Amino acid sequence: MAISAQTPLEPSVIAKEALMMLENSMVMGKTVHTQFKKEFKKVGDQITIRKPNKFKVTESRTRATHDWTETSTTLDVATQAHVSWAFSTAQLTMTIEEYSERYIKPAANALANSVDAALCKLYADVFNEVGTPGTTPATFAALGAAQQKLDECAAPSQDRYGILNPAANWAMADGLKGTFAAKQASDILTRGYLGTIANLDLHMDQNIQSHTKGHFTTGSTPIMDGATVTGATTLNTDGWGAAGTVLEGDVFTVADCYSCNPVSGDSTGALAQWVVTADTADDDALGMVIPISPTVMYAAAIADGSAYNNVVALPGDGEALTFIGTEDTVYPQNLVYHKNAFALVTMPLAMPANVWGARETFNGLSIRLVKWYDGTYDDEVIRMDILYGVKTLYPELACRLVG
């Protein structure tokens, strides 16, 4: 039923419209995991998420018990973002369509962009990277290389997404025109949706981040320094020049250290990739202890290997490190991933007492709307808030497609 021009809009009506607009305005936020009702417990502003266990098959009639540890991760839900505007009382007598177009839609769009930008910044957690640095991806082969990385990490084939910056989006649209699969109209109208190809939904998001590479070539020939043990979260390296640095988000390989399929344990035939987790510079001895992800996992002592192995041999002493891209250069970080690679959690904010307002929750998203009178400026003021957190849950289910 239409709302007449004489009927003031109710807070619940505005809040419902705002929540719908927030969801519709998101790009990456609509393609990641948001449902945690059965997966977490609230601890202050943190939630604890239990990760699934992994088991290794033993091909024998005799039972074998493998050691395993139940793992979990925490997610901080501590970012409160809001938009606010002042208006006259008469403006609350508009129809919801008019009010939405003039106020709710642009406000929700601003909040959605803030959330999408936070999600896109999670690229720095992702250690798999494909593409040619400095070349905008525009071919099926570029998408295929990213999909291959997901396949090799045993990512589910459904619910895969590609988030591209504007340059890659339009280059891909031109390079693959006529090859996209048709989808339902509701999906085609989704903001930023480009098309579906090879079971991969592609979207454009102007919030895709760019990464500046460290200073790792000039005067440096970085190599492994000493033995590495399983469970290591750092690599000892040597051969750095006096100005050698690596930056959080840099990706590199170690010669002769190959990744393995997490299910079969067999080599993928590709060098394992590692991502730097914190900015690091060489010390006075031209050595560098690089913090890395993923944790180095190789359990040769177990007859059938380990379900958590990610390499077929440990990085060896004296082996060369090769960093992807050119030092001190900026590259866009497009993303291809399964939806469980990243998480977005919004939690309902408490409603202030005795105020005009409402709170709505739907599809894992929550928004709060509050209005009050500002006597200082003789204004009616509306404030729209969300409380959220983002987290990389399974970086192995994602791959960067560098531009």
C-alpha positions in Angstrom: 0.0 0.0 0.0 1.4 3.4 -1.0 2.1 5.9 1.8 0.3 9.2 1.3 2.1 12.5 1.2 0.4 13.4 4.6 1.5 10.2 6.5 4.9 10.6 8.2 7.2 7.7 7.5 7.7 5.3 10.4 11.2 4.4 11.5 10.7 0.7 10.8 9.7 1.5 7.2 12.9 3.6 6.7 15.1 1.0 8.5 13.7 -1.8 6.3 14.3 0.2 3.2 17.8 1.2 4.4 18.7 -2.5 5.0 17.5 -3.5 1.5 19.5 -0.6 -0.1 22.6 -1.5 1.9 22.5 -5.1 0.7 21.8 -4.1 -2.9 24.6 -1.6 -2.9 27.3 -4.1 -1.8 29.4 -5.9 -4.3 32.0 -8.0 -2.5 29.9 -7.9 0.7 27.2 -9.9 -1.1 29.6 -12.7 -2.2 31.3 -13.6 1.1 30.2 -15.7 4.1 27.8 -13.8 6.4 25.9 -16.6 8.3 27.4 -17.5 11.6 24.4 -18.2 13.8 25.6 -21.8 14.6 29.3 -21.1 14.2 30.3 -18.6 16.8 29.9 -17.5 20.4 30.0 -13.8 21.3 32.9 -12.7 23.5 32.7 -9.0 23.9 33.4 -7.5 20.5 34.9 -10.8 19.3 33.4 -13.9 17.9 35.2 -17.3 17.8 34.7 -19.3 14.6 35.5 -23.0 14.6 37.2 -24.2 11.5 36.4 -27.7 10.0 38.7 -30.5 10.8 40.8 -32.3 8.2 41.5 -36.0 8.2 43.9 -38.1 6.2 42.9 -41.4 4.6 44.8 -44.6 5.5 44.7 -47.3 2.8 45.0 -50.3 5.1 42.8 -52.8 6.9 44.6 -52.0 10.1 43.2 -48.9 11.9 45.5 -45.9 12.1 44.8 -42.9 14.4 46.2 -39.6 13.2 46.8 -36.7 15.5 44.7 -33.7 14.9 43.9 -30.4 16.5 40.6 -28.6 16.4 41.3 -25.1 15.1 39.5 -21.8 15.4 39.9 -18.2 14.6 38.6 -15.0 16.1 36.9 -12.1 14.3 36.7 -8.6 15.8 33.3 -7.0 15.3 34.4 -3.5 16.3 34.0 -1.2 13.3 31.1 1.1 13.7 30.3 3.2 10.6 27.5 5.6 10.1 26.0 8.3 7.9 23.9 11.2 9.1 21.8 14.0 7.7 19.5 16.7 8.8 16.1 17.5 7.3 12.8 19.2 7.9 9.8 17.5 9.4 8.0 18.0 6.1 10.4 15.7 4.4 9.2 12.8 6.4 5.8 13.1 4.7 7.3 12.0 1.4 6.5 8.6 0.0 9.1 5.9 0.8 10.1 5.9 -2.9 10.9 9.6 -2.8 12.6 9.5 0.5 14.6 6.5 -0.5 15.8 8.0 -3.7 16.9 11.3 -2.1 18.3 10.1 1.2 18.3 6.4 2.0 19.9 5.1 -1.3 22.9 7.4 -1.3 23.5 6.9 2.5 23.3 3.1 2.1 25.6 3.3 -0.9 28.2 5.1 1.2 28.1 2.5 3.9 28.2 -0.3 1.4 31.4 1.1 -0.2 33.0 1.4 3.3 32.3 -2.3 3.9 33.4 -3.4 0.4 36.7 -1.4 0.8 37.4 -3.2 4.1 36.8 -6.6 2.4 39.0 -5.8 -0.6 41.8 -4.9 1.8 41.9 -8.5 2.8 43.9 -9.3 -0.4 47.0 -8.9 1.8 46.1 -12.2 3.5 46.0 -14.2 0.2 49.2 -16.1 -0.7 48.1 -17.5 -4.1 48.7 -15.0 -7.0 48.5 -15.3 -10.8 48.6 -13.0 -13.7 51.2 -10.8 -15.3 52.1 -7.8 -13.1 51.5 -4.6 -15.1 49.1 -6.2 -17.6 45.4 -5.8 -17.2 43.8 -9.3 -17.2 41.4 -9.7 -20.2 41.4 -13.3 -21.2 39.8 -16.6 -20.3 43.3 -17.9 -19.6 43.8 -15.3 -16.9 40.6 -16.4 -15.1 41.5 -20.0 -15.7 44.8 -19.6 -13.9 43.1 -18.3 -10.9 40.5 -21.1 -11.0 43.3 -23.6 -11.3 44.8 -22.3 -8.0 41.5 -22.8 -6.3 41.1 -26.3 -7.7 44.6 -27.2 -6.5 43.7 -26.0 -3.0 40.5 -28.2 -3.2 38.1 -25.3 -3.1 34.5 -26.2 -3.8 33.5 -25.6 -7.4 30.3 -23.8 -6.5 30.0 -20.2 -5.1 33.1 -18.9 -6.8 33.4 -15.1 -7.5 35.7 -12.8 -9.2 35.9 -9.1 -8.1 37.6 -6.9 -10.7 38.6 -3.3 -10.7 37.1 -1.1 -13.5 40.0 -1.6 -15.9 40.0 -5.4 -15.6 36.2 -5.4 -15.7 35.9 -3.6 -19.0 38.9 -5.4 -20.5 37.4 -8.7 -19.6 34.0 -7.6 -20.9 35.5 -6.8 -24.3 37.8 -9.9 -24.4 35.1 -12.4 -23.5 32.1 -10.7 -25.1 29.5 -13.2 -26.2 30.8 -16.0 -24.0 29.1 -15.2 -20.7 26.4 -17.6 -19.5 22.9 -16.1 -19.0 21.6 -15.9 -15.4 18.3 -14.9 -13.8 17.3 -11.3 -14.2 17.6 -10.8 -10.4 21.3 -11.6 -10.6 21.9 -9.6 -13.7 20.5 -6.5 -11.9 22.9 -7.0 -9.0 25.2 -4.1 -8.7 28.5 -4.5 -10.6 27.6 -7.9 -12.1 29.4 -8.6 -15.4 28.5 -12.2 -16.2 29.3 -15.8 -15.4 31.9 -17.8 -17.2 33.3 -21.3 -16.3 31.2 -21.3 -13.1 32.7 -18.0 -12.0 30.5 -15.0 -11.3 32.3 -11.8 -12.2 31.6 -8.4 -10.6 33.2 -4.9 -10.8 34.1 -3.1 -7.6 35.9 0.2 -7.7 37.1 -0.6 -4.1 39.7 -3.1 -5.4 43.0 -2.2 -3.7 46.4 -1.7 -5.2 49.6 -3.1 -3.6 53.0 -1.5 -3.6 55.8 -4.0 -3.7 58.8 -3.9 -1.4 62.4 -3.2 -2.3 63.7 -6.7 -2.9 65.9 -6.7 -6.1 68.4 -3.9 -6.2 71.6 -5.1 -4.4 69.9 -8.2 -3.2 70.0 -11.9 -4.0 67.8 -13.3 -1.2 68.2 -17.0 -0.3 67.1 -19.3 2.4 69.4 -19.3 5.5 69.3 -22.5 7.3 66.8 -25.3 7.8 63.0 -24.8 8.1 60.8 -26.9 10.4 57.2 -27.8 9.9 55.0 -25.4 11.8 57.2 -22.4 10.9 55.6 -19.0 10.6 58.8 -17.3 9.6 61.6 -17.9 7.1 65.2 -17.1 7.8 66.8 -15.5 4.8 70.1 -13.9 3.8 71.7 -12.1 0.8 69.9 -8.8 1.2 71.3 -5.5 0.1 71.5 -2.7 2.7 68.1 -1.2 1.6 66.3 -4.5 1.2 62.7 -4.5 2.5 59.6 -6.6 2.1 56.1 -5.3 2.7 53.0 -6.9 4.0 51.2 -8.5 1.1 54.3 -9.2 -1.0 54.2 -12.7 -2.5 57.2 -14.9 -3.3 58.3 -18.5 -4.0 61.3 -20.6 -2.8 63.1 -22.6 -5.4 62.4 -26.4 -5.4 59.6 -26.0 -2.8 56.5 -27.3 -4.4 52.9 -27.1 -3.1 50.8 -30.1 -2.6 47.1 -31.0 -3.1 45.6 -30.9 0.4 43.4 -34.0 -0.3 45.8 -36.3 -2.1 49.1 -34.9 -0.8 50.5 -35.1 -4.3 52.6 -32.2 -5.8 50.7 -29.7 -7.8 53.8 -29.1 -10.0 53.8 -25.5 -9.0 56.1 -23.7 -6.5 54.4 -22.9 -3.2 53.6 -19.3 -2.7 54.0 -17.4 0.5 52.8 -14.0 1.5 54.6 -11.6 3.8 52.5 -10.8 6.9 54.3 -7.7 8.2 56.7 -5.1 6.8 60.3 -6.2 7.4 63.7 -4.8 6.7 67.2 -6.5 6.6 69.3 -6.3 9.8 72.9 -5.3 10.1 74.1 -8.7 8.9 72.0 -8.4 5.7 69.8 -11.2 6.9 66.0 -11.0 7.3 63.5 -13.1 9.2 60.3 -12.9 7.1 56.9 -13.5 8.7 54.8 -15.6 6.3 51.5 -17.2 5.7 50.6 -20.0 5.3 52.3 -21.8 8.1 54.9 -24.2 6.6 53.4 -27.7 7.0 55.3 -30.9 6.0 55.0 -34.0 8.2 57.3 -36.6 6.6 57.3 -38.6 9.8 53.6 -39.7 9.3 53.4 -42.7 7.0 50.6 -41.3 4.8 51.5 -37.7 5.3 49.4 -35.1 7.0 46.0 -33.7 6.1 47.4 -30.3 6.8 50.5 -30.6 4.6 50.9 -27.7 2.1 54.3 -28.6 0.6 56.0 -31.8 -0.5 59.3 -30.8 1.0 60.5 -28.1 3.4 62.2 -24.9 2.0 65.9 -25.8 1.7 69.0 -23.9 2.9 70.5 -21.8 0.1 67.5 -21.9 -2.1 66.6 -18.7 -3.9 63.6 -16.5 -3.1 61.7 -15.0 -6.1 59.3 -12.2 -5.5 56.4 -11.6 -7.8 56.4 -8.3 -9.7 58.8 -5.4 -9.9 60.1 -3.8 -6.7 58.6 -0.5 -5.6 55.8 -0.9 -8.2 52.0 -0.6 -7.6 49.7 -3.3 -9.0 45.9 -3.7 -8.7 44.8 -6.8 -6.6 41.8 -8.3 -8.3 40.4 -11.3 -6.4 39.0 -14.7 -7.4 37.6 -16.8 -4.4 35.1 -19.2 -3.0 32.6 -17.4 -0.7 34.0 -19.0 2.4 37.4 -17.4 1.9 36.2 -14.2 3.6 33.7 -13.3 6.2 31.5 -10.3 6.9 29.8 -10.1 10.2 27.4 -7.4 11.3 25.9 -7.4 14.8 22.8 -5.5 16.0 23.6 -2.3 17.8 21.7 -1.5 21.0 18.8 1.0 20.6 19.1 4.2 22.8 16.2 4.6 25.2 13.2 6.8 24.3 14.2 7.7 20.8 12.5 7.6 17.4 14.2 4.7 15.6 14.3 1.1 14.6 16.7 -1.8 14.1 16.4 -4.3 11.3 18.3 -7.6 10.6 18.1 -9.7 7.5 20.3 -12.1 5.5 23.2 -11.8 8.0 23.1 -7.9 7.9 21.9 -5.5 10.6 21.3 -1.8 10.5 20.1 0.8 13.1 18.3 4.0 12.4 17.8 6.8 15.0 16.3 10.3 14.7 16.5 13.2 17.2 16.0 16.9 17.4 19.1 19.1 17.5 18.0 22.3 19.4 21.3 24.0 18.7 20.6 24.2 15.0 16.9 23.6 15.0 17.3 20.5 12.9 15.8 17.1 12.8 18.7 14.6 12.4 18.8 11.0 11.3 21.7 8.7 11.9 22.2 5.3 10.2 24.7 2.9 11.8 26.2 -0.5 11.2 28.6 -2.5 13.4 30.7 -4.9 11.5 33.9 -6.9 11.2 35.7 -8.6 8.2 38.1 -11.5 8.3 40.0 -13.8 6.0 38.8 -17.3 7.0 40.4 -19.6 4.5 43.1 -17.8 2.4 43.7 -21.0 0.5 40.2 -20.6 -1.0 41.2 -17.3 -2.7 43.6 -16.1 -5.4 44.8 -12.7 -6.4 44.6 -11.8 -10.1 47.2 -9.1 -10.4 46.7 -6.3 -12.9 
